[in-house]
Amino acid sequence: MGSLAGYEWTFNTVAGLYERMRPGYVPELYDDVFRYLPIGEGSRALEIGIGGGQATFPVLQTGCSVTAVEYGEQLAQLCREKFREFPGFSAVTARFEDFEGEPDSYDLIYSASAFHWIPEEIGYPKVLSLLKKGGAFARFANHPYQDKGRPGLTEAIQRAYAVYMPGSHAPMEWTRECAQERADLAARYGFVETECHLYHRTRTFTAQEYTQLLGTYSDHIALGEEVCKRFFAEIEEAINSFGGEITLYDTIDLQLARKA
């Protein structure tokens, strides 16, 4: 799994939209994380790539302190304001690769739909060094899949992609095999007691809501405002021609691993 370096900056340019449109995560996921590693007051957590803070509130609710490492200053500032009522919250503007944390100092390190930006040969060893003995790493991500109930809509949208993003492919549906393969990465870098879990949900959008969501994706942002305007207009037209709604089928995968 290589780095996707080059697009990380894009999220910072749409910080407010990102915070509004990107989804959070299901309660069952946090149940599994806190079963694997009970935390509370006195615990220390590090979040890698906080984005708009979609994954942060349940951790703060336990009484645990959270330090967020976020490359985008606007996103970091948005989250400082968002979680200002939690004295144990702080945000550092930095790439995780450059973050200078104290070794053996965190009970929990977690990353939500962000860890794939970091080369695995850098990310996993650094997480391992920062964790306390017995501490846990939780990596999770949302994988949206096309509308299963409207195949004609999917085909219409893919025709627009062929024009504006040639060579791109419709996202694959995330499977247990995909999740297990990613979870097994941790064991290669010295983690133990690895687990993986899958969760499912659907999200339904109007045409405009859906293109707002697309406007938070790094490769779409990089197309530029004028190209996106034409591209998104065609996608909205396609959705409206199929009843005005699109439903995404999400699979969320969770990887848990422990420092021996």
N, C-alpha and C positions, 0 to 999 in steps of 0.2 A: 504493500500500500504506500504509494509515493506521496510526496507533498503536492498540494494544489496551489502552491505559492503563486501570487500574482493577482488574485481576486479578493484577498482578505479585506482590502481597503473599501470594497464596494458597499459592505453592510453599513459602514459608518456614514455613508452619504445619504442613507434613508433611515436614520436611526428611529425617528418617530413612527414611520410606517412599519418598520420591522417590528417594533414593540407591539403595535396594534394588530398586525396581521399574522404573525407567526404563532403557531399554536403552543399551548403548554403540554403537559404530559399527564397521563392518567393516574388516579390515586393508587391503583394497584402497583404501579411501578415503585412509588415511594414506600409502600408497604414492604415490598421485597428488599429495597435498599436498607430500610431501618431494621428489618428482621436480620439481615446479613450483618449489619453493624449498628447496634443501638447507639444513638447519640443524644446529647442533651446539653444542658448548661455545663460549661467547662470543656466541651468538645470544640475542636478547631477543624474547619473545613476550608478547602481551597476549590474554587470553581474556575475552570479553564474555559474562557470564551463565553462570558455571561450574555452577550447579545443584548436583548431587551429584558432580560431577567425572567424569562419564561419558566425556568427550572428552579428559581432561587427561593421563593417564598416558603415552600414546604420545609426546606432545610432550616431556614431562619425560625420557623415556627417551633422547632424543637428546642430552641434556646441556644443552639449551637452558634458560634461566631463564624462568619463567612468572609473570606478574602477572595475577591474576584480579580482575575487577571484577564484584561480585555484590551485588545489591540486598538480598538476604535475609541478615541477620546469622547466623541459625542455619545456613544453607547455607554461608556463608563460613567459619564456625567448624568445621563438619563437615569441610570440605576442608582447612583448616589442619591438622587432626588427621590426616586421611587421607594427606596428602602431607608429613608432618612430616620424613620421612627425606630429603627433597630440599631442600637449603639454598637452591636458586635459586627456590623457590616462595614466593609471598606472595599474600594476598587482601585486597582493599580493599572495604569495604562502602560501596557507592554505586551510584546509577544511572549508566549509561554517559554519559548526557546531562550529568551533573554532574561526571564524573571529570576531574580536572585533570592530564593527562599532558603530558610534554614533547614538543613537536612533533619530527618527524623522528627518533624514537628507537627504533622497534620494527622488527625484521626481518619478523615475522609477527604479524598480528592475526587471530584466528579466533573464531567464534561457532557453537555447536552448538545448534540448536533454540531459539534465544533472540533472534536479531537482529530477528525480526518484531515484537517488543515496542517497538522504537525507530522513531519516524517516519523514513522513508527520507531526508527532506531534512535531518535532523540527523545520522543515523547514518553515511551514506556520506561526507559531507564531513569529519566528525570522524575517521573511520578514515583517510582519505587524509592528513589533516594529521599524524597520529601516526606514520604509517609512514615509514621511511627511503626514500630514493630506491632504486627497484628492489625494495622490500619487497612482500610479498603479503598479500592479504586472502582468507581461506578461510571461507565461510559454508556451513554444511551443516545439514540437518534431516531427521528421520525422519517419514515420512507413512504411518501404518498404514491398511490397507484391510480390509474385512470378510472373514469366512470364506467363501472361494469354494466350498468343498466342502459347506457346510451352509446353503443358501439359506433353508430354513425357520427356522433359528436366527436369521438376520439379520432376518427378518420379525418374529419374536417379540420380539427386542430392540428393534426400531423401534417396536413397539406400546407398550413400556414408556417409551421416549423421548417418544412422543406425549402421555403422561400427565404425566410429570415434567419434561420439557424441551420443551414444545410449540413448534413452529416450527423445531426443530433438524433437521438432515438427516444421513443417513449420509455418512461421509467419501467424497470422490471418490478414485478411483485416480490417483495422481500420474503424469503423462506427461512425455515428453521436451519437449513444447511448454511445459508448465508450468515445467519446470526452465530451459529456454532463456529464457523470458520473464523469470523472476526473475534469471537470470544477467546478462541485458542491462541490468538496472538500474545495475550498476556503471559501465558505459560512459557513462551519462548524467551521471555525477558526476566524470568525468575519469580513471577507471581505464582501463588498456590491457591487451591480451593476455588477454582474458576467456575462460574455459573453463567448461563444465558437464559433469558426469558423473552417471550414475545407477547405483545398486547395489540388489540385491534380496535379500530373505531372508524366512523365515517364523519365527513364534514361536507356540508352543502353550502354552495356560494351562488350568489347572483353573478351575472356576467361581469359587472364592474368590480365586485368584491374579488372575483377570481383574478382579474388582471392586476388588481392592487397587490394580491399575494405574489403573483409572478414578478411584480416590481421589486420584491425583496430578494430575489434569487441573483446570485453573483454574476452568472453568465448572461442573464438578461440585462442587468444594470449596465454591464460592460458594452452592450450594443449601442448605447447612447440614447438620448432622449427622443430625438426625431425618429429614429428607426423603431424604438419601442412604441411610440405613438401609433405608427401605422400597423405594426405587428399586433398590438393589443386590440386595436379597432377591429381587425379581422377575427381575432379570437372571440371578442364580445359578440360580433355578428353571428359567428357560428353557434355560440351558446344560446343566443336569443332565438335562433332558428330552430333549436331543439327544446324549446319550452322555457328558456330563460334561467335555467339552473344547471349547475354541474356538481356532482358528488365525487369527492375523493375518498378512496379506501386506504386508510393509513395502517401501516404496520410499524410498531415501535419496538426496537430491540434494546435490551439491557444486558450489558456485560458486567459481571462482578468478579473481582479478583482481590486477593489478600497478600499483604507483605508478611512473609514468614517471620 
